[in-house]
Each structure stands twice: as C-alpha cells, then as structure tokens.
Amino acid sequence: MNEKIAVVTDSTTYLPDEVKEQLRINVVPLSVIIDGKSYREGEELSATDFYRKVKEAENFPTSSQPAPGEFIHLFENLKEQGFDTVISIHLSSGISGTF
C-alpha cells in the first residue's frame, strides 16, 4: 500500500519557492505586524518589502503565529485531497508560538 504523505510547515522556514514547489511543501504564513498593519509573510509581504518597510517603520516589527484554525483548514483540505498522513514541522515551543 502506498501512503500519500503531505509535509506542512510555517513561514519561519524561509524555504526557497523552488524547494516548496519541487517537494510540494505546504507553508502556513505567520503574520508580520509593522506599525499596526498585519501582513501574511511570504504572501502579502516579500523579503524585499519587509526590509524596506522596517527601514521606514516607526516601531520595530513583531510577528504572530498562525491561528490554529489555519492549520485545521489546511489539514482538512489535505485529507480531502486523499493524503493519509501529514508531517508538520515547526520550531520548538521555546522560540515560537507555533509548535
């Protein structure tokens, strides 16, 4: 029996797009907050835009882990696509709220 396995991580991995596409890695973005405005990392805010905005920002940026519902939605979607197993890889709880 061949198992269909999905890999999930969050945007703290900073994987190149080619790697994410080639290995079909699902990435849930963190939120980056700059001067009170929230951006989905890697989707609404590129690295270039991030550094430009940080340079112009009045306050140091902060980040927020994805809502648990985002992972639930993705996991349910993967199940509907026929995946049997999900391997979800994240930073440790000591350095991230996504664990």
C-alpha angles and dihedrals in degrees: 000000000000114000119214106223127191125198119214130184138149132253094267086085091070091205117180113255090243091058093047091050098042094048094034093234115176112221124197109202125231119223118249115202117205118177091339096310118115123217129184103239113243093005106058097013127045122200090254092052091046094056092044092051092046090053090052097038124113092211134037110263122249133198136219130203119245117271113261088241090066090060092044090052091049093046091050090048091051090050090052088052089058102258113154098192137027123202107199115192122192144152118278121273089249092070105022141040089219105081 
